[in-house]
Amino acid sequence: MNSGISFQEASSTSVELQLNENKKTNAAELCKLFCMPLDILNGKASETTISQFVQNCLMPLINTIESALDTDLLTEAEKAGHYYFVFDTSELTRGDFASRMNAYAVALQNNIYQLDEIREMEDKPPLGFNFIKLGLDAVLVDPKTREIYTPNTGKLEKMNAEHLTDEQIRAILETRGRHWIKGEHGYFMGSYSDGMPGGGAGGGVPGGIDDENEKGAILKGTYNPADISKAISQEGTNFVTKDLNNPESLYGEMIEKVPPEKDWYDIKAHGSSDSVKIFDSVVDSAELARIITLRSDYHGQKIRLLCCDTGKEVNGTCVAKELSRLLGVKVKAPTEMIFASNDGSFKIMSEDYSRIGKMEVFGND
């Protein structure tokens, strides 16, 4: 050591050590008071810790300040016009690269963000690609211009503000594989195939009359007495045949999940404008009225027909209108096909999805 310099070991007294411990304890207690993680002060904060800090410590204060700014600085007209103050905390909760990419992937897949919006959040230049996925994994729609682009055909078409045109529907959706044949008075007379892939697409399972035995011979008045007897005596009014080998029976499972409506008596079956299919028998309005009145749980309630097309008037009449006349009660029924979903909801629209239907009410109080 240099001349005149001596070494003395640094040490703390027990009192100084106790004071240091008191400082640490006081810091921890103050952090608890403001819901602040101690690691924030120690410089050891992780992404999870920072997120907790923002959520538990900052957000209550931020919300209070935002509410005060809204109250004191905005006019009533501005508040009614949906103006408000908000702090941008996105940088505090930005997360690491892997977490952001996973979140972006989910947002992109579910059409929450567009690709260029994500690039903007990452400070990247835009690509000018403003399309989002419409469906079928090959059809794109621009939400601003309402243009539809189909990559596999190279077509760019304009979406109608209310519904797609027939040409657009044919270009986007699969052609239905079977054509249903109706005989005299609209009664079902079988079907034939055009060799195209079958199936309806969209928001549910359709409940139209789709019987297709070899001869297609379901004629007016040829009921199966066993079907009628079962419809009168069984518990519940779901009259769709349960058959695991028949896709038609899936409608029965879906329509059964539709919740009841107060003061309305439900009939759940396949239908058309002039008939209802009771299991494997197609019946007219008069026979349906007889079945309903013979059931022990019917006491003159209003009737809701959850049967396709039964509220669609053809030549001034339909199943629902005739049933209302025969029973003297209100009857409501769909004017188009019913597409039932697994969550208990249903939509009413034409088979080609070009028309939106409704539940039409017939009869007076």
C-alpha positions in Angstrom: 0.0 0.0 0.0 1.1 3.6 -0.6 2.9 5.4 2.2 0.5 6.8 4.8 -2.5 4.6 3.8 -3.7 1.9 6.1 -6.4 -0.8 5.7 -9.4 -1.1 7.9 -12.1 -3.7 7.3 -15.6 -2.3 6.7 -18.2 -3.6 9.1 -21.6 -2.7 10.4 -22.7 -2.7 13.9 -25.7 -4.7 15.0 -27.7 -1.4 15.2 -26.9 -0.6 11.6 -27.8 -4.1 10.5 -31.1 -3.8 12.3 -31.8 -0.5 10.6 -31.2 -2.0 7.2 -33.6 -4.8 7.9 -36.2 -2.2 9.0 -35.7 -0.4 5.7 -36.4 -3.6 3.8 -39.4 -4.3 5.9 -40.8 -0.8 5.6 -40.3 -1.0 1.8 -42.2 -4.3 1.6 -45.1 -2.9 3.7 -45.4 0.2 1.6 -45.5 -1.9 -1.6 -48.4 -3.9 0.0 -50.2 -0.7 0.8 -50.2 0.3 -2.9 -50.5 -3.2 -4.3 -47.0 -2.9 -5.9 -44.9 -6.0 -6.3 -41.6 -5.6 -4.3 -39.6 -6.9 -7.4 -40.5 -3.7 -9.2 -38.4 -1.7 -6.7 -35.7 -4.4 -6.7 -35.4 -4.4 -10.5 -36.2 -8.1 -10.7 -39.7 -7.8 -12.2 -40.8 -10.5 -14.8 -43.5 -10.0 -17.4 -46.0 -11.6 -15.1 -45.0 -9.3 -12.2 -45.3 -6.2 -14.5 -48.8 -7.3 -15.6 -49.8 -7.7 -12.0 -48.4 -4.2 -11.2 -50.4 -2.6 -14.0 -53.6 -4.5 -13.1 -53.6 -4.2 -9.3 -51.7 -1.0 -8.7 -52.0 1.3 -11.7 -55.5 0.5 -13.2 -57.5 1.5 -10.1 -55.7 4.9 -10.1 -56.0 5.2 -13.9 -59.7 4.4 -13.8 -60.3 7.1 -11.2 -58.4 9.7 -13.2 -60.2 8.7 -16.4 -63.6 9.1 -14.7 -62.7 12.5 -13.3 -61.5 13.7 -16.7 -64.7 12.4 -18.4 -66.8 14.2 -15.7 -65.0 17.5 -15.7 -63.8 18.0 -19.2 -66.5 16.5 -21.5 -69.9 18.1 -22.3 -73.0 16.0 -22.1 -73.2 16.0 -25.9 -69.6 14.6 -26.1 -70.4 11.9 -23.6 -73.5 10.9 -25.6 -71.4 10.9 -28.7 -69.2 8.2 -27.1 -66.2 10.4 -26.4 -64.1 9.4 -23.4 -60.6 9.7 -21.9 -58.4 6.6 -21.7 -54.7 6.0 -20.9 -52.7 3.9 -23.3 -51.1 1.1 -21.3 -50.2 -1.1 -24.2 -46.5 -0.6 -23.8 -46.6 -1.6 -20.2 -48.5 -4.9 -21.0 -46.8 -5.5 -24.3 -45.3 -8.8 -23.3 -42.3 -10.7 -24.7 -42.0 -11.6 -28.4 -43.3 -15.2 -28.2 -46.4 -14.1 -26.2 -47.2 -11.3 -28.6 -46.9 -13.6 -31.6 -49.2 -16.2 -30.1 -51.8 -13.6 -29.3 -51.6 -12.1 -32.8 -52.0 -15.6 -34.3 -55.3 -16.1 -32.3 -56.5 -12.6 -33.2 -55.7 -13.1 -36.9 -57.4 -16.5 -37.0 -60.6 -15.2 -35.4 -60.7 -12.0 -37.6 -60.1 -9.7 -34.6 -57.2 -8.0 -36.3 -56.1 -7.7 -39.9 -52.5 -8.4 -40.9 -51.6 -4.8 -41.4 -53.0 -3.8 -38.1 -50.7 -6.3 -36.4 -47.7 -5.0 -38.4 -48.5 -1.5 -37.3 -48.5 -2.5 -33.7 -45.1 -4.1 -34.3 -43.8 -0.9 -36.0 -43.6 -2.6 -39.4 -44.6 -1.1 -42.7 -48.0 -2.2 -44.1 -48.3 -4.7 -46.9 -51.6 -3.2 -48.2 -53.4 -6.6 -47.7 -56.7 -5.6 -46.1 -58.7 -8.8 -46.5 -59.9 -11.0 -43.7 -61.2 -14.6 -43.9 -64.8 -15.1 -44.7 -64.9 -18.8 -44.4 -64.2 -22.1 -46.3 -60.5 -21.2 -45.9 -60.4 -20.0 -49.5 -62.8 -17.0 -49.6 -61.6 -13.5 -48.6 -63.8 -10.5 -47.9 -62.6 -6.8 -47.6 -64.8 -5.3 -44.8 -64.3 -1.8 -46.1 -65.1 -2.2 -49.8 -67.3 -5.4 -49.3 -65.4 -7.1 -52.1 -65.2 -10.9 -52.1 -62.1 -12.6 -53.6 -62.0 -16.3 -54.3 -58.3 -17.3 -54.9 -59.0 -20.6 -56.5 -61.2 -19.0 -59.2 -59.5 -15.6 -59.4 -62.8 -13.9 -59.1 -63.3 -10.5 -57.4 -67.0 -9.7 -56.8 -68.9 -7.0 -54.9 -71.0 -8.1 -51.9 -74.6 -6.9 -51.9 -75.4 -4.8 -48.8 -78.3 -7.0 -47.9 -77.5 -10.4 -49.2 -75.5 -12.2 -51.8 -76.7 -12.7 -55.3 -77.5 -16.1 -56.7 -74.3 -16.0 -58.8 -72.2 -15.2 -55.8 -73.8 -17.9 -53.8 -73.1 -20.5 -56.5 -69.5 -19.3 -56.7 -68.9 -19.5 -53.0 -71.0 -22.3 -51.6 -71.2 -25.9 -52.6 -74.1 -26.9 -54.8 -76.6 -29.1 -53.0 -76.2 -32.7 -54.1 -79.9 -33.7 -54.2 -83.0 -32.2 -55.8 -86.3 -32.8 -54.0 -89.4 -33.6 -56.0 -92.8 -32.4 -55.0 -96.0 -33.9 -56.4 -99.5 -32.7 -56.5 -100.3 -30.1 -53.8 -96.6 -30.0 -52.9 -96.5 -33.4 -51.2 -93.0 -35.0 -51.2 -92.4 -37.5 -54.0 -88.7 -38.5 -53.5 -85.4 -37.0 -54.8 -82.7 -37.5 -57.4 -79.0 -36.9 -57.4 -76.9 -34.8 -59.8 -73.6 -36.3 -58.6 -72.5 -33.1 -56.9 -71.3 -33.1 -53.3 -74.3 -32.7 -51.0 -75.0 -30.9 -47.8 -76.2 -27.6 -46.6 -73.5 -25.3 -45.1 -73.9 -22.5 -42.6 -75.3 -21.9 -39.2 -77.1 -25.2 -38.4 -79.0 -28.3 -39.4 -82.0 -27.8 -41.7 -85.3 -29.4 -40.8 -87.2 -29.8 -44.1 -88.8 -32.9 -45.4 -86.0 -35.0 -46.8 -87.3 -38.5 -47.1 -85.8 -40.4 -50.0 -86.8 -44.1 -50.0 -86.2 -45.9 -53.3 -89.6 -45.3 -54.8 -90.2 -41.9 -53.1 -93.8 -42.8 -52.6 -95.1 -40.8 -49.6 -98.6 -39.9 -50.6 -101.4 -37.9 -48.9 -103.3 -40.1 -46.5 -100.8 -43.0 -46.4 -100.0 -42.6 -42.7 -98.4 -45.3 -40.6 -100.9 -45.8 -37.7 -98.0 -46.7 -35.4 -96.5 -43.3 -36.0 -99.7 -41.5 -35.2 -100.3 -43.6 -32.1 -96.7 -42.9 -30.9 -97.1 -39.2 -31.5 -100.3 -39.1 -29.4 -98.9 -41.1 -26.4 -95.2 -40.3 -26.2 -93.7 -37.8 -23.7 -92.7 -34.6 -25.5 -93.5 -33.4 -29.0 -90.3 -34.1 -30.9 -91.6 -36.1 -33.9 -88.3 -36.6 -35.7 -87.3 -40.2 -36.2 -84.1 -41.1 -34.3 -81.8 -43.0 -36.7 -78.0 -42.9 -36.3 -77.7 -43.9 -40.0 -79.9 -41.0 -41.3 -78.4 -37.5 -41.2 -82.0 -36.2 -41.3 -82.4 -37.3 -37.6 -79.7 -34.8 -36.5 -82.3 -32.0 -36.9 -84.3 -33.7 -34.1 -81.4 -33.5 -31.8 -80.7 -29.9 -32.5 -84.3 -28.6 -32.4 -84.8 -30.4 -29.0 -82.2 -28.0 -27.6 -84.4 -24.9 -28.5 -85.7 -23.6 -25.1 -89.5 -23.5 -24.7 -91.4 -20.2 -25.0 -93.8 -19.3 -22.2 -97.5 -20.0 -23.1 -96.6 -21.7 -26.4 -97.0 -25.4 -27.1 -94.1 -26.6 -29.3 -94.3 -29.1 -32.2 -90.9 -30.2 -33.4 -90.8 -32.0 -36.7 -89.8 -31.8 -40.4 -92.3 -29.8 -42.4 -93.3 -28.1 -45.6 -95.9 -25.5 -46.5 -98.8 -28.0 -46.6 -97.6 -31.0 -44.5 -95.7 -32.1 -41.4 -93.7 -35.3 -41.1 -94.6 -37.3 -38.0 -91.8 -39.7 -37.7 -92.0 -41.5 -41.0 -95.6 -40.4 -41.9 -96.4 -37.1 -43.7 -99.7 -35.6 -42.4 -101.8 -32.7 -43.3 -103.1 -29.9 -41.1 -106.3 -31.8 -40.1 -104.4 -34.9 -39.0 -101.9 -32.8 -37.1 -104.8 -31.0 -35.3 -106.2 -34.4 -34.3 -102.9 -35.6 -32.9 -102.4 -32.4 -30.9 -106.0 -32.4 -29.4 -105.6 -36.1 -28.4 -102.4 -35.5 -26.5 -102.9 -35.4 -22.7 -100.5 -32.4 -22.2 -102.4 -30.1 -24.6 -105.0 -27.8 -23.0 -105.7 -25.2 -25.7 -102.4 -23.4 -25.6 -101.0 -21.4 -28.5 -98.9 -23.5 -30.8 -95.3 -22.9 -32.1 -94.4 -25.0 -35.1 -90.7 -25.6 -35.2 -91.1 -27.2 -38.6 -89.7 -25.8 -41.8 -91.9 -23.8 -44.2 -95.1 -24.4 -42.2 -95.7 -20.7 -42.1 -95.1 -20.1 -45.8 -98.4 -19.4 -47.6 -98.8 -21.0 -51.0 -102.1 -20.1 -52.8 -103.2 -18.3 -49.7 -102.8 -21.1 -47.2 -100.2 -23.1 -45.2 -100.1 -25.6 -42.4 -100.0 -23.0 -39.6 -102.9 -21.0 -41.0 -105.0 -24.0 -41.4 -104.1 -25.4 -38.0 -105.1 -22.1 -36.4 -108.4 -22.2 -38.1 -109.1 -25.8 -37.0 -108.1 -25.4 -33.4 -109.1 -21.8 -32.9 -105.8 -20.7 -31.3 -102.8 -18.7 -32.4 -100.2 -20.6 -34.3 -96.8 -19.3 -35.3 -94.4 -21.0 -37.8 -91.4 -20.3 -39.9 -91.8 -18.8 -43.4 -88.6 -20.5 -44.6 -86.4 -23.4 -43.5 -85.2 -23.6 -39.9 -81.5 -24.1 -39.3 -81.0 -25.3 -35.7 -77.7 -25.0 -33.9 -76.1 -26.9 -31.0 -76.5 -24.0 -28.6 -80.3 -24.0 -28.8 -80.5 -21.0 -31.2 -82.0 -21.2 -34.7 -82.2 -19.1 -37.9 -84.9 -19.0 -40.5 -83.8 -18.6 -44.1 -84.2 -20.1 -47.5 -82.3 -23.2 -48.5 -80.0 -21.2 -50.8 -79.5 -18.6 -48.0 -80.6 -15.8 -50.2 -83.8 -14.9 -48.1 -84.2 -14.3 -44.4 -87.5 -15.6 -43.0 -89.4 -15.1 -39.7 -91.9 -16.7 -37.4 -95.3 -15.7 -38.8 -98.3 -15.6 -36.4 -101.7 -16.8 -37.6 -105.0 -16.4 -35.8 -106.4 -13.9 -33.3 -106.5 -13.8 -29.5 
